[in-house]
């Protein structure tokens, strides 16, 4: 487990990945809410590279969840 800060909030979090599977969970102790993000594949765009891959989507989803769920 790790302590992470996103969007001005502090989370207990954990992440992992193996053979293309990527997962994260975030728990906001202050609001008693949590979120899980999981992907069963990892892909990359040959044209756009790291700007459009599963890890970029993972980060964008995290930011959207933090903004919408953990207010």
GUDO-674244 format. One record per residue: residue number from 0; residue in three letters; x, y, z of N, C-alpha, C in turn. Coordinates in nm, 4 decimals. Example, Ala and Ser with C-alpha at 12.3 -4.5 7.8 and 13.67 -1.06 7.14 Angstrom:
2
+-----+---------+----------+----------+----------+----------+----------+----------+----------+----------+----------+
| num | residuo |       nx |       ny |       nz |      cax |      cay |      caz |       cx |       cy |       cz |
+-----+---------+----------+----------+----------+----------+----------+----------+----------+----------+----------+
|   0 |     ala |   1.3190 |  -0.5690 |   0.7800 |   1.2300 |  -0.4500 |   0.7800 |   1.3200 |  -0.3300 |   0.7800 |
|   1 |     ser |   1.2850 |  -0.2250 |   0.7080 |   1.3670 |  -0.1060 |   0.7140 |   1.2900 |   0.0030 |   0.7870 |
+-----+---------+----------+----------+----------+----------+----------+----------+----------+----------+----------+
END
This chain:
71
+-----+---------+----------+----------+----------+----------+----------+----------+----------+----------+----------+
| num | residuo |       nx |       ny |       nz |      cax |      cay |      caz |       cx |       cy |       cz |
+-----+---------+----------+----------+----------+----------+----------+----------+----------+----------+----------+
|   0 |     unk |   0.0843 |  -0.1177 |   0.0000 |   0.0000 |   0.0000 |   0.0000 |   0.0883 |   0.1232 |   0.0000 |
|   1 |     unk |   0.0356 |   0.2287 |  -0.0593 |   0.1105 |   0.3524 |  -0.0703 |   0.0205 |   0.4691 |  -0.0344 |
|   2 |     unk |   0.0799 |   0.5784 |   0.0058 |   0.0063 |   0.7026 |   0.0240 |   0.0322 |   0.7869 |  -0.0999 |
|   3 |     unk |  -0.0746 |   0.8268 |  -0.1676 |  -0.0632 |   0.9056 |  -0.2895 |  -0.1528 |   1.0282 |  -0.2796 |
|   4 |     unk |  -0.1095 |   1.1361 |  -0.3412 |  -0.1902 |   1.2586 |  -0.3473 |  -0.2287 |   1.2843 |  -0.4921 |
|   5 |     unk |  -0.3580 |   1.3066 |  -0.5144 |  -0.4113 |   1.3387 |  -0.6464 |  -0.5239 |   1.4392 |  -0.6290 |
|   6 |     unk |  -0.5241 |   1.5416 |  -0.7091 |  -0.6332 |   1.6384 |  -0.7050 |  -0.6525 |   1.7031 |  -0.5694 |
|   7 |     unk |  -0.5452 |   1.7200 |  -0.4948 |  -0.5552 |   1.7821 |  -0.3637 |  -0.6075 |   1.6909 |  -0.2537 |
|   8 |     unk |  -0.6207 |   1.5602 |  -0.2818 |  -0.6693 |   1.4639 |  -0.1822 |  -0.5604 |   1.3607 |  -0.1562 |
|   9 |     unk |  -0.5647 |   1.3025 |  -0.0380 |  -0.4695 |   1.1978 |  -0.0012 |  -0.5390 |   1.0623 |  -0.0042 |
|  10 |     unk |  -0.4746 |   0.9639 |  -0.0653 |  -0.5335 |   0.8316 |  -0.0823 |  -0.4409 |   0.7240 |  -0.0299 |
|  11 |     unk |  -0.5010 |   0.6174 |   0.0187 |  -0.4308 |   0.4918 |   0.0368 |  -0.4507 |   0.4203 |  -0.0965 |
|  12 |     unk |  -0.3432 |   0.3769 |  -0.1582 |  -0.3532 |   0.3236 |  -0.2941 |  -0.2593 |   0.2061 |  -0.3146 |
|  13 |     unk |  -0.2871 |   0.1333 |  -0.4216 |  -0.1974 |   0.0264 |  -0.4643 |  -0.2176 |   0.0052 |  -0.6129 |
|  14 |     unk |  -0.1111 |  -0.0308 |  -0.6789 |  -0.1200 |  -0.0573 |  -0.8223 |  -0.0356 |  -0.1778 |  -0.8570 |
|  15 |     unk |  -0.0644 |  -0.2333 |  -0.9730 |   0.0151 |  -0.3459 |  -1.0177 |  -0.0124 |  -0.3754 |  -1.1635 |
|  16 |     unk |   0.0744 |  -0.4521 |  -1.2203 |   0.0565 |  -0.4927 |  -1.3581 |   0.1415 |  -0.6139 |  -1.3883 |
|  17 |     unk |   0.0875 |  -0.7014 |  -1.4725 |   0.1617 |  -0.8199 |  -1.5124 |   0.1009 |  -0.8731 |  -1.6411 |
|  18 |     unk |   0.1857 |  -0.9023 |  -1.7373 |   0.1416 |  -0.9591 |  -1.8648 |   0.0277 |  -0.8793 |  -1.9283 |
|  19 |     unk |   0.0342 |  -0.7478 |  -1.9203 |  -0.0662 |  -0.6633 |  -1.9820 |  -0.1815 |  -0.6257 |  -1.8917 |
|  20 |     unk |  -0.2001 |  -0.6945 |  -1.7796 |  -0.3069 |  -0.6615 |  -1.6851 |  -0.2583 |  -0.5474 |  -1.5969 |
|  21 |     unk |  -0.3400 |  -0.4424 |  -1.5845 |  -0.3057 |  -0.3260 |  -1.5020 |  -0.4212 |  -0.3011 |  -1.4060 |
|  22 |     unk |  -0.3924 |  -0.2763 |  -1.2797 |  -0.4984 |  -0.2440 |  -1.1841 |  -0.4499 |  -0.1419 |  -1.0820 |
|  23 |     unk |  -0.5448 |  -0.0672 |  -1.0314 |  -0.5202 |   0.0307 |  -0.9256 |  -0.6421 |   0.0359 |  -0.8345 |
|  24 |     unk |  -0.6190 |   0.0642 |  -0.7103 |  -0.7316 |   0.1034 |  -0.6260 |  -0.6900 |   0.2234 |  -0.5437 |
|  25 |     unk |  -0.7914 |   0.3031 |  -0.5119 |  -0.7725 |   0.4247 |  -0.4339 |  -0.8784 |   0.4287 |  -0.3256 |
|  26 |     unk |  -0.8374 |   0.4565 |  -0.2030 |  -0.9296 |   0.4724 |  -0.0909 |  -0.9055 |   0.6101 |  -0.0309 |
|  27 |     unk |  -1.0130 |   0.6873 |  -0.0234 |  -1.0082 |   0.8194 |   0.0392 |  -1.0647 |   0.8049 |   0.1800 |
|  28 |     unk |  -0.9770 |   0.8028 |   0.2760 |  -1.0205 |   0.7806 |   0.4148 |  -1.1117 |   0.8909 |   0.4644 |
|  29 |     unk |  -1.0948 |   1.0130 |   0.4165 |  -1.1769 |   1.1248 |   0.4632 |  -1.3234 |   1.1090 |   0.4214 |
|  30 |     unk |  -1.3483 |   1.0626 |   0.3004 |  -1.4860 |   1.0507 |   0.2516 |  -1.5408 |   0.9082 |   0.2628 |
|  31 |     unk |  -1.4566 |   0.8135 |   0.3020 |  -1.4955 |   0.6727 |   0.3124 |  -1.5398 |   0.6169 |   0.1771 |
|  32 |     unk |  -1.4738 |   0.6611 |   0.0707 |  -1.5040 |   0.6137 |  -0.0646 |  -1.3807 |   0.5489 |  -0.1240 |
|  33 |     unk |  -1.4040 |   0.4606 |  -0.2196 |  -1.2938 |   0.3967 |  -0.2878 |  -1.3265 |   0.3734 |  -0.4336 |
|  34 |     unk |  -1.2246 |   0.3461 |  -0.5121 |  -1.2422 |   0.3183 |  -0.6541 |  -1.1401 |   0.2153 |  -0.6980 |
|  35 |     unk |  -1.1805 |   0.1317 |  -0.7914 |  -1.0921 |   0.0316 |  -0.8497 |  -1.0923 |   0.0518 |  -1.0008 |
|  36 |     unk |  -0.9747 |   0.0488 |  -1.0585 |  -0.9586 |   0.0587 |  -1.2029 |  -0.8812 |  -0.0647 |  -1.2470 |
|  37 |     unk |  -0.9325 |  -0.1363 |  -1.3474 |  -0.8631 |  -0.2563 |  -1.3954 |  -0.8740 |  -0.2677 |  -1.5465 |
|  38 |     unk |  -0.7658 |  -0.3054 |  -1.6079 |  -0.7590 |  -0.3298 |  -1.7518 |  -0.7047 |  -0.4703 |  -1.7724 |
|  39 |     unk |  -0.7607 |  -0.5449 |  -1.8677 |  -0.7095 |  -0.6795 |  -1.8907 |  -0.6153 |  -0.6861 |  -2.0106 |
|  40 |     unk |  -0.5761 |  -0.5716 |  -2.0615 |  -0.4788 |  -0.5687 |  -2.1700 |  -0.4057 |  -0.4356 |  -2.1674 |
|  41 |     unk |  -0.2880 |  -0.4351 |  -2.2202 |  -0.2126 |  -0.3109 |  -2.2323 |  -0.1828 |  -0.2906 |  -2.3794 |
|  42 |     unk |  -0.2147 |  -0.1719 |  -2.4297 |  -0.1908 |  -0.1462 |  -2.5712 |  -0.1243 |  -0.0104 |  -2.5890 |
|  43 |     unk |  -0.0644 |   0.0051 |  -2.7042 |  -0.0004 |   0.1312 |  -2.7393 |  -0.0352 |   0.1646 |  -2.8833 |
|  44 |     unk |  -0.0430 |   0.2929 |  -2.9112 |  -0.0657 |   0.3396 |  -3.0471 |   0.0687 |   0.3554 |  -3.1166 |
|  45 |     unk |   0.0868 |   0.2877 |  -3.2283 |   0.2126 |   0.3023 |  -3.3014 |   0.2277 |   0.4452 |  -3.3529 |
|  46 |     unk |   0.1157 |   0.5085 |  -3.3847 |   0.1194 |   0.6443 |  -3.4386 |   0.1395 |   0.7482 |  -3.3284 |
|  47 |     unk |   0.0688 |   0.7330 |  -3.2139 |   0.0717 |   0.8341 |  -3.1082 |   0.1620 |   0.7980 |  -2.9906 |
|  48 |     unk |   0.2147 |   0.6763 |  -2.9872 |   0.3071 |   0.6358 |  -2.8817 |   0.2469 |   0.6457 |  -2.7426 |
|  49 |     unk |   0.3228 |   0.7000 |  -2.6483 |   0.2787 |   0.7073 |  -2.5090 |   0.1640 |   0.8041 |  -2.4864 |
|  50 |     unk |   0.1357 |   0.8905 |  -2.5833 |   0.0242 |   0.9843 |  -2.5687 |  -0.1101 |   0.9110 |  -2.5727 |
|  51 |     unk |  -0.1097 |   0.7903 |  -2.6272 |  -0.2350 |   0.7149 |  -2.6356 |  -0.2063 |   0.5671 |  -2.6130 |
|  52 |     unk |  -0.2006 |   0.5303 |  -2.4871 |  -0.1825 |   0.3905 |  -2.4511 |  -0.2641 |   0.3610 |  -2.3260 |
|  53 |     unk |  -0.2610 |   0.2376 |  -2.2813 |  -0.3427 |   0.1986 |  -2.1664 |  -0.3017 |   0.2748 |  -2.0407 |
|  54 |     unk |  -0.1748 |   0.2982 |  -2.0219 |  -0.1316 |   0.3713 |  -1.9016 |  -0.1773 |   0.5170 |  -1.9053 |
|  55 |     unk |  -0.1802 |   0.5778 |  -2.0231 |  -0.2323 |   0.7152 |  -2.0349 |  -0.3818 |   0.7162 |  -2.0032 |
|  56 |     unk |  -0.4555 |   0.6167 |  -2.0521 |  -0.5980 |   0.6066 |  -2.0204 |  -0.6181 |   0.5846 |  -1.8713 |
|  57 |     unk |  -0.5356 |   0.5008 |  -1.8109 |  -0.5418 |   0.4746 |  -1.6668 |  -0.5259 |   0.6053 |  -1.5878 |
|  58 |     unk |  -0.4289 |   0.6863 |  -1.6237 |  -0.4064 |   0.8139 |  -1.5543 |  -0.5230 |   0.9100 |  -1.5765 |
|  59 |     unk |  -0.5769 |   0.9141 |  -1.6984 |  -0.6907 |   1.0017 |  -1.7273 |  -0.8141 |   0.9583 |  -1.6497 |
|  60 |     unk |  -0.8362 |   0.8278 |  -1.6397 |  -0.9502 |   0.7777 |  -1.5619 |  -0.9331 |   0.8097 |  -1.4144 |
|  61 |     unk |  -0.8116 |   0.7927 |  -1.3622 |  -0.7860 |   0.8271 |  -1.2225 |  -0.8206 |   0.9729 |  -1.1958 |
|  62 |     unk |  -0.7741 |   1.0625 |  -1.2827 |  -0.8005 |   1.2046 |  -1.2636 |  -0.9492 |   1.2344 |  -1.2708 |
|  63 |     unk |  -1.0221 |   1.1709 |  -1.3628 |  -1.1667 |   1.1931 |  -1.3745 |  -1.2411 |   1.1394 |  -1.2525 |
|  64 |     unk |  -1.2010 |   1.0232 |  -1.2029 |  -1.2656 |   0.9652 |  -1.0843 |  -1.2382 |   1.0519 |  -0.9623 |
|  65 |     unk |  -1.1156 |   1.0967 |  -0.9465 |  -1.0829 |   1.1834 |  -0.8322 |  -1.1682 |   1.3100 |  -0.8367 |
|  66 |     unk |  -1.1818 |   1.3708 |  -0.9546 |  -1.2583 |   1.4940 |  -0.9669 |  -1.4076 |   1.4737 |  -0.9443 |
|  67 |     unk |  -1.4621 |   1.3597 |  -0.9904 |  -1.6066 |   1.3381 |  -0.9825 |  -1.6513 |   1.2689 |  -0.8544 |
|  68 |     unk |  -1.5762 |   1.1719 |  -0.8088 |  -1.6205 |   1.0893 |  -0.6961 |  -1.5742 |   1.1416 |  -0.5608 |
|  69 |     unk |  -1.4527 |   1.1864 |  -0.5539 |  -1.3935 |   1.2250 |  -0.4263 |  -1.3988 |   1.3757 |  -0.4072 |
|  70 |     unk |  -1.5175 |   1.4308 |  -0.4030 |  -1.5334 |   1.5767 |  -0.3847 |  -1.5353 |   1.6109 |  -0.2383 |
+-----+---------+----------+----------+----------+----------+----------+----------+----------+----------+----------+
END
